[in-house]
Amino acid sequence: MDEELTDFGYRKVPVKEKARRVGAVFDSVADRYDLMNDLMSFGIHRAWKAFTIEMSGVRPGDRVLDVAGGTGDLTAKFAHRVGRDGLVVLSDINASMLERGRRRLLDRGVGGNVAFVQANAEALPFHDNRFDCVSIAFGLRNVTDKLAALRSMYRVLRPGGRLLVLEFSRLRIGALRPLYDFYSFTVLPAMGRLVVNDAESYRYLAESIRVHPDQEALREMMREAGFDAVDYFNLSGGIVALHRGFKF
């Protein structure tokens, strides 16, 4: 019987292998992940994340789950929003990224209302109807079964809660696509080689963006997972999109 395959960038790999390969990518880049984010996006990722926080509607006392939260950029902002009576759970499947996030947040004095959980987005280890808001930023495209992850996030949201998916998407300005492709497939790997001595991980990054569902396809996938009133906002011409869906 043929083995089931899935995307790993432009390559097809066995489904059971993808998580291990993605884990190896993040093990390699964890220590300089934040520096590379600043370099790759020219710092614009901070504005994308700030917009996500503003669109979240998170209030004092809320419970928030930051899935694939990595080094904790969104978690830190959510922690400030929910205050001492709220809770933010930073979860990530990768132990290296989770530890990096824990150290980074504690160094910044963020921790009293934050918990850290190593978890697979496809099978979140939380009770049903637990969180007011769930976010996943630049993590969904690395998940093997995206629909399973969306359904898992739907399950742990309380009625009235919302999911925010911040992710690279499809550039809407056709004239800029050749330049964007050159930057993605030539400049990014070269930058990865110089900064983290790893060109392949950033070649995978560029490829994973191209095979990720575009804005409309992801909206339909979120609807299939159960979300209502799903909309999206193109940022930087569609290089990144923020999708938002509600559990009614």
C-alpha positions in Angstrom: 0.0 0.0 0.0 1.4 3.4 -1.0 2.4 5.6 1.9 0.4 8.8 2.4 2.5 11.9 1.5 2.3 15.6 2.4 4.0 18.8 1.4 7.3 19.8 2.9 8.0 22.9 0.9 8.0 21.7 -2.7 8.9 18.2 -1.8 6.6 15.4 -0.9 7.4 13.5 2.3 5.6 10.8 4.3 3.0 12.3 6.6 4.6 10.9 9.7 7.9 12.6 8.7 6.8 16.2 8.3 6.7 17.0 12.0 10.2 15.7 12.5 11.5 17.7 9.5 9.8 20.9 10.6 11.2 20.3 14.1 14.7 20.1 12.7 14.2 23.4 10.9 13.2 25.2 14.1 15.9 23.5 16.2 18.4 24.9 13.8 17.1 28.5 13.8 15.7 28.9 17.4 18.6 30.9 18.9 18.5 33.5 16.1 14.9 33.3 15.2 14.0 36.8 16.4 17.0 38.4 14.7 16.1 36.7 11.4 12.5 37.9 11.7 13.6 41.5 12.0 16.1 41.1 9.1 13.7 39.2 6.8 10.7 41.6 7.2 12.7 44.8 7.8 11.0 44.9 11.2 7.5 45.0 9.6 6.5 41.8 11.4 6.1 43.9 14.5 3.3 46.0 12.8 1.6 42.8 11.5 1.6 41.4 15.1 0.4 44.7 16.6 -2.6 44.7 14.1 -3.4 41.1 15.2 -3.5 42.2 18.8 -5.8 45.1 18.0 -8.1 42.8 16.1 -8.3 40.2 18.8 -10.7 42.1 21.1 -8.8 40.6 24.1 -9.8 42.2 27.4 -8.6 42.1 31.0 -9.4 38.7 32.6 -9.5 36.8 29.3 -7.9 33.5 28.7 -5.8 33.3 25.5 -4.0 30.4 23.8 -1.1 31.3 21.6 -0.5 28.2 19.4 2.9 27.7 17.8 3.8 30.8 19.8 7.5 30.3 19.4 9.5 33.0 21.1 6.5 34.8 22.5 6.0 38.0 20.7 2.2 37.7 20.7 2.1 36.1 24.1 3.9 39.1 25.7 1.3 41.5 24.1 -1.6 39.4 25.2 -0.3 39.1 28.7 -0.3 42.8 29.0 -3.9 42.9 27.7 -5.4 40.3 30.0 -3.7 41.6 33.1 -3.2 39.8 36.4 -6.7 38.2 36.4 -6.2 36.7 32.9 -4.1 33.9 31.5 -2.1 33.4 28.4 -0.8 29.9 27.4 2.1 29.9 25.1 2.2 26.5 23.3 4.6 25.1 20.7 5.4 21.6 19.5 9.1 22.4 19.4 10.9 22.2 22.7 13.8 24.5 21.5 11.4 27.3 20.5 9.3 26.9 23.6 12.4 27.2 25.9 13.6 30.2 23.9 10.2 31.8 24.4 10.1 31.0 28.1 13.6 32.6 28.7 12.8 35.6 26.5 9.6 36.4 28.3 11.0 35.9 31.8 13.9 38.1 30.9 11.4 40.8 30.0 9.5 40.3 33.3 6.5 38.6 31.7 5.5 35.4 33.5 3.0 35.8 36.3 0.0 35.3 34.0 1.7 33.1 31.4 1.9 29.3 31.2 4.1 27.3 28.8 2.9 24.0 27.3 4.5 21.8 24.6 1.6 20.8 22.4 0.8 19.6 18.9 -1.7 22.0 17.3 -3.6 19.1 15.8 -4.4 17.7 19.2 -4.4 20.5 21.8 -4.3 19.1 25.4 -6.9 21.5 26.8 -10.6 21.1 27.8 -13.4 22.1 25.5 -14.6 25.7 25.6 -11.5 26.9 27.5 -10.3 30.0 25.8 -11.7 33.4 24.8 -9.2 33.8 22.1 -6.8 31.5 20.2 -4.0 32.8 17.9 -1.5 31.2 15.6 1.1 33.4 13.9 3.3 32.0 11.1 2.7 28.5 12.3 -0.2 27.0 10.5 1.7 26.4 7.2 4.1 24.1 9.2 1.3 21.9 10.5 0.9 18.6 8.8 -3.0 18.4 9.0 -4.1 22.0 8.9 -7.8 21.2 9.1 -7.3 19.0 12.1 -5.4 21.9 13.8 -8.2 24.3 13.0 -10.8 21.9 14.4 -8.7 21.5 17.5 -8.5 25.2 18.0 -12.3 25.5 17.4 -12.9 22.9 20.1 -10.9 24.7 22.8 -12.6 28.1 22.1 -15.6 29.0 24.2 -18.8 30.1 22.5 -18.3 33.7 21.4 -14.5 33.2 21.2 -12.4 33.9 18.1 -9.4 32.5 16.3 -6.8 34.7 14.7 -4.5 33.2 12.0 -1.6 35.5 11.0 0.2 33.9 8.1 2.1 34.5 4.9 -0.3 34.5 2.0 -0.6 35.3 -1.7 0.8 38.7 -2.9 -1.9 40.6 -4.6 0.3 43.0 -6.6 1.2 41.0 -9.7 3.9 43.4 -10.9 5.9 42.8 -7.7 5.8 39.0 -7.8 9.1 38.6 -9.8 10.9 40.8 -7.2 9.2 39.0 -4.3 10.3 35.6 -5.8 13.9 36.8 -6.2 13.9 38.0 -2.6 12.3 34.7 -1.3 14.4 32.2 -3.2 17.7 34.0 -3.5 18.1 36.7 -0.8 16.4 34.7 2.1 18.6 31.6 1.8 21.7 33.7 1.5 20.7 35.6 4.6 20.0 32.3 6.4 23.5 31.1 5.5 25.2 34.2 6.8 23.2 34.6 10.0 22.4 31.1 11.2 24.6 29.0 8.8 21.5 27.4 7.4 20.3 28.3 3.9 18.0 25.2 3.6 15.7 26.2 6.4 15.0 29.5 4.8 14.6 27.9 1.4 11.9 25.7 3.0 10.3 28.9 4.4 10.0 30.4 0.9 8.6 27.1 -0.5 6.2 26.5 2.4 4.6 29.9 1.8 4.0 29.1 -1.9 2.2 25.8 -1.1 0.1 27.2 1.8 -3.6 27.9 1.1 -4.2 31.4 -0.3 -6.6 33.9 1.4 -9.8 32.4 0.0 -8.8 28.8 0.4 -7.9 29.3 4.1 -11.2 31.2 4.7 -13.0 28.2 3.3 -10.9 25.8 5.4 -11.8 27.7 8.5 -15.5 27.6 7.7 -15.1 23.8 7.2 -13.6 23.6 10.6 -16.7 25.2 12.1 -15.9 28.9 12.3 -18.5 31.6 11.5 -18.2 35.1 10.2 -14.7 34.4 8.8 -13.0 37.3 7.2 -9.4 38.3 6.4 -7.3 41.4 6.1 -4.4 41.6 3.6 -1.3 43.2 5.0 1.6 44.5 3.0 -0.2 43.8 -0.3 -1.1 40.3 0.7 2.4 39.1 1.6 0.7 38.4 4.9 -3.0 38.0 5.8 -4.8 38.0 9.1 -7.8 35.6 9.1 -10.4 35.9 11.9 -13.2 33.5 12.7 -15.7 33.2 15.5 -17.3 30.3 17.4 -21.0 31.0 17.8 
